[in-house]
Amino acid sequence: MAEPSFDPVWDTIYGGGHTVRYPWDAVVSFVFRHAPRGVPRASVRILEVGCGSASNLWFAAREGFCVTGIDGSAAAIAQARRRFADEGLSGDLRVGDFTRLDGLADASFDLVIDRGALVCTGYSDAARAVREIGRVLKPGGRFFFNPYSDRHTSASSGRAAADGLRVGIDKGSLVGVGQLCFYGRDEVDGLLREGWVVRSLQHLELQEALDGSLHAEWRVVAEKPA
């Protein structure tokens, strides 16, 4: 059996009480801009890989969309399920490995969200995840890919590990979040070279003026061709 790509640090983080209550603004924009028009929201299916405590899916469920989330952390999914139950929201929230979307049918989702989750795996695991995302997306469906950039201050700290990962990160805003991959333009292009049409490719940088550290990320919208 293949080794899981999940970094167990996240079960420790969520098990220790960490939670995210509100959605990321970029995800909200992606959903409202790219959800299919002219159909009931309840028939629009949204998948988030590495959903954590499902704050993005909480927003989407409240807006009437049909949501599914997968995360390797049982503690995170337990949090998400409790919140959905407490608020009377419906969602398929499951513990699993997003490099193998077992049980999810081909061409069954309109939108797929990755908000800083695929970066927690090596490049080859991320490539497997993207192939699975392409499998479960409907033709014409869209994928939001949001990895950290190799220009991020944290990208030059810690030490190199297998498959492009960095571990022991000790600088920048990503200290304590476990193993991470950082993406340059070549890595972004390579991941989406086959089977995708890139509709938007943004590189964002935000500098902390007090210490000069840089937060840098990509925001990519890719479409599965019809």
ZIRACOR-V310879 format. One line per field, one symbol per residue. phi: phi as a letter, one per 40 degrees, with the letter a starting at -180 (. if undefined). Layout:
phi->???
This chain:
phi->.cccccccdccccccchcabcbcccccdcccccbcdcgbcdcccbbbbcgcfcgcccddccccgccbbbbacccccccdcccccccbgbbacbbcabccbccgbcdfbbcbbbbbgbcccbcccccccccccccccccdgcbbcbbccccccdccbbgbcbcggcbbgcbbgcbcgbgcabbbcdccccccbcbgbbccabbbbbbbcccbgcbcaabbbbbbcdc
